[in-house]
Amino acid sequence: MRILVTGGAGFIGSNYVRRLLEGRYPETEQAHVTVVDKLAYPANPANLDGVADPARLDVVRGDITDRPLMLRLMRGTDLVVHFAAEPHVDRSIAGSADFIATNVVGTHNLLQCALETGVDRFVHVSTDEVYGSIAVGSWEETRPLEPGSPYSASKASADLIAGSFHRTHGLDVRITRCTANYGPRQSPAEFIPRAITRLLHGMPVPLDGEGANVRDWLHVDDHCRAVALVAAKGRPGEVYNIGGGAELTNRELTGMLLDILGADWSMVRRVEDRLGHDLRFSVDHRKIGDELGYRAEIPLERGLADTVGWYLGNRAWWEGAVQAA
């Protein structure tokens, strides 16, 4: 079996590749993996250092909008797992052109190349942010998309294009929409590693507004295991929400990190809430449990402690990248 992983040097994509090569996903135990990544922000080639069984891994530096390259890489490929995306709401507000180019045009290029080369399955990895904010309850997979930022709008557009390739051309496309991820090798620009690395440097942690924004937190290992399940057993044309079952306000989460690191609230600095900052994301993730037997296995308390431990033990990976914001 041959698998093409786009964005495989990023936080989530590299975790998927590492776990796959460790044999964590029985359906792809002997698969050969090709990673394609343009190695731009926030990818890090060091994320793939020391993988198990490196003989089964090829890494290609390239852009998913490059049609000749994607056609070449997809010939003979059985499965595409598409993680590559321009991330981060704040960056999309500052300038959205790259988000449209990569997330929309790039995804379309991949789908077209997959269709032309006879790829068997295509898993498109998306985000809960495409649904928009919800005050109470949780969005099901059938909920119309109402993205609130250029980033989430670009991801929603890619979702719609991916679904259309299944309905129009019969391409086996499966879409996942996950909640907020955390874990090792996440960029210090993101909420949890930003707090961890700043506290380790003795710097204050910024907290947007009153810290009332709510997210459901999902360990990257649980997320990648769900993606592997969807790739192996999901139904063509279906969307699967992936949640962690750990909804917290940003203030509550900040308090947990302060406790783990032995700090107090004097190390927190209030900052103005950002533009396009949705109050609450929440997805109903019963479908993936009912159909595929999935549930998140890593409790938030243990996952956060393990994540703090990883950053403590891997300073060389993140030193110099701590954000000034």
N, C-alpha and C positions, 0 to 999 in steps of 0.2 A: 504493500500500500504506500502511496506517495501523497504527502500532505503539503500544501503551500500555506504558510502562515504569514499574513501581511502584518506589518507593525510588530514583528516578533522580537525586536530589541527594546520595546517599550515596557512599562511596568507590568501590565496585565498579559500582554502577548508573550513576554519572556517567561513569565511564571507558567503559562500554559505549556510552552515548549520544554521547560525544565522538568515539569511534572510528567509530561508525556514520555520524555526520554528516560525518566526514572521508572517507567512501567506502571504509573498510577492509573492509567486508563486502559483497561484490558482490551478494548476493541481496537486499539491502535498500538498494541504492545511492540510490534516489530516494524512499525512504519518508518519510512525515511522522510525527514522533514526538511523543507527548504524555507528559510526565512527571507523575506524581502522587506527591507526597511531603508528609508532614505537617511536615517541616522540624524534627523533634525530634532529640535526640541519636541518632547522631552526624552527621546530615545537615548540609550546608553549602551554601546557595544559591550561594556563590562558586565551587563546584565546576563550575558550568555557565557561568561567565563566559567570554566569548571563544570560544564554540563555532563551528565552521565552519557556514556556511549556517543562521543563526539563524531564517530565514523558515520552515524546516521543523520548528521546535521550539516547542511550547507547554508551559508549566510551570503546573501547577495545585497549589495548596496544599490538601491534603485527606488524609483518613484512609481506609485501605482497608477499615475496618469500616463506612463510610458507604454503605449500600446505594443510596439514590437517586443519589448522586454516581457510584458505580461503574457503575450501570446507564447513566447518561447518557454517561459517558466511553467505555464499551465499545460503544455502538451505532455500527456501521460500522467497528469495529476488526477487523483481520485477525489480529493477533498480540499476545498479552500476554506480556511478559517480566517475571517477578515476582521482584524483588530485595528488596522491602521486608521488613524484619524488625527486631525488637528484638535487638540483638547483645550479646555479651560475657558469658562465663560468670560472672565475679564479680558483675556487676549482677543476673544471674538468681538468684544465691544470696542476695543481699541482699533481693530481692523479685521474685517470679516472676509476679505477677498481670498486669503489662503484657505479658509474654512470651506468656502464654496468650491474652490479648486480641488482640494483633497477629498473632503467628505462627500461631496455630491458628484463632481466630474470623475474623481478617482474611482468611486464606487461603481458608477455607471461603466467605466472602462473595464473594471474587473468582471462585472456581470456579463458584458458583451464578449469579452475574451473567453470566459468560462463557457458560454453558450457555443461559441465557434469551435472550441477545442474539445468539447464533449466531457467536461468535468461532471462527475457523478453527483456531488453534493456541494452546496455552498452555504456556509453558516455566516450570517451577517451579525456582528456584535454591536448592539446599540445601547441606549441608555434610557432610564426612567424619565429623564428630563424632557423627552419628546412629548409627554402627556401634559406638561405644565403643572402648575401648583394645584393642590387640593386641600381644602380646609379640614374636612373630616372624611373618613372612609378611605378607600384605596381604589386606584384605577385598575380595571381589568384590561385584558389584552384587546378587547373590542372597542375600547374608548377612543373616540376621535382625537387626533393629535392636536395639541395647542401649545407649541413651544414658545418660550418666553424670551429667548436670547438668540443672537445670530448663531452661536454654537449649537444649541438644541434644534434650531430651525434647519440647520444644515444636516444634522443627524436624522431629523424627521423626514427631510426630503430624500435622503439616502434610503431610509426604510421603505418609503412609498415606491421608489424606483425598484428596489429589491423585490418587493411584493409583486410589482407589475411584471417582472421577468418570469416569475412563476406562473402567474395567471395567463400571460400572453404567449410565452414560449414553452411553458412546461418545465423550465429549469427548476431543479430541486433546490429551492432556497428555504432556509429556516432562519428566523430572526430571534435574537435574544435581546431583552431589555433589562439591564441590571440596575440595582441601587448603588449607592456610593461605596466604592471599594477602598480598602486599606490593606497594608501589609508591607513586607520588605521590598526595597528597591523602588519605592514611590518617590517621585520628585519632591524635594523640599519646598516647592511652590504650592503643594497641596496642603489641605487643612491639617491633617494629623501629623505628617512628617515635618511640616513647618513648625508646629508647636513643639514637637519632640526635639528637633535640632536646635531651635532657638533656646529652649530651656537648657539644653546641654551646653550651650555657649554662654549661659547666664544672661540671655537677652529676653525682653518681655515678649509675650505672645499677643498678637493682635486679635481682637474679637470684634466681628462686625456688628454694629448697632448694639442691641440688647442681648444678642446671642439667642434670639427666639426662633431662628430658622431651624426646621426639623428635617433630619435625614435618616434614612434607614441604612445602617452600616453593615457591609458584607465583606468578609475576609476574602482576599484574592484567591486563596486556595479553594474555597467553597464556590466562588464564581467560576473558576476555570473547570472545576469538576462538573458543574452544571452545563457549561458550554460543551464539554466532551460528551455528556449524556445526550444533549440535543443533537449533536453531530451523529451519534451512534443510533439513537432510538427515536428521535423526534419525527414529527410528521411533516412532509413537504408542504410548504406554503403557510406553515403555522408560525405564530408569534408566541414566545414563552417569556413571561416575566420571571426575574430571578431576584429574590430578596433575602435579607439576612435576618429579618425578624428582630431588629435591634434599633428601634426608633428613639432618637434622642434629640433634644435641642443642642445647638452648638455650645451653649453655656454648660449644659450637663456633661457633654463630652469633654469640654475643656477641664471641668472639675475632675473628671476621672484621670486625665493625663497629668494634672497637677499632683494628684494623690500618688500616682505610680512613681513620679519623679521627685517626690518629696518637696514640692514647691507649694506656695500659697497664692492667693489672689492678688497679692502685690505685684506678681509677675505677669499680670494681664493688663493690656492697654486697649481701651475702647477706641475703635476707629469708625468712620462713617460707613454705613451700609452701602454695599456696591450697587451699581445699576443692574437691573435685570436679575436681582437676587430673589428667586421664588421663595415664598414662606415655607412651604412644606411639599415634599415629594413623598408619595407612598403608593406602592403597587400591590395588588392582590396577586400573590404568587402560588395560589393553590393549584393551578393548572399543571405546572411542572411536577408538583408533588403527586397529584392524582394520576397523571399519565406516565411519568417516568420514574416515580419513586424517589424524587429528590427532596432533600431538606438540608439546610445549612447545619454544619456540624461543629463549627468553632464558636464558642461563646465569646461575646465581645470582650469581657474582662480578660480572658486568657489570650485572645487574639491581640489586644492592645499591649498586654505585658510582653508577649513574645515579640511584637513589633518594636517596642522600646528597646528590648534586648538586642535585636538585630542592629538598630542604629547605634547603640552603644558599642557593639563589637565590630562595626564596619565604618569607622570614621573616615577612612580614606576614600570611601565611595561618595560621601556627601560633603566633606569639609570644603569650604570655599563656595558652596552652592546655597548657603543659608540666605534666605531672602531678607532684604532690608525693610520690607514693608511690615 
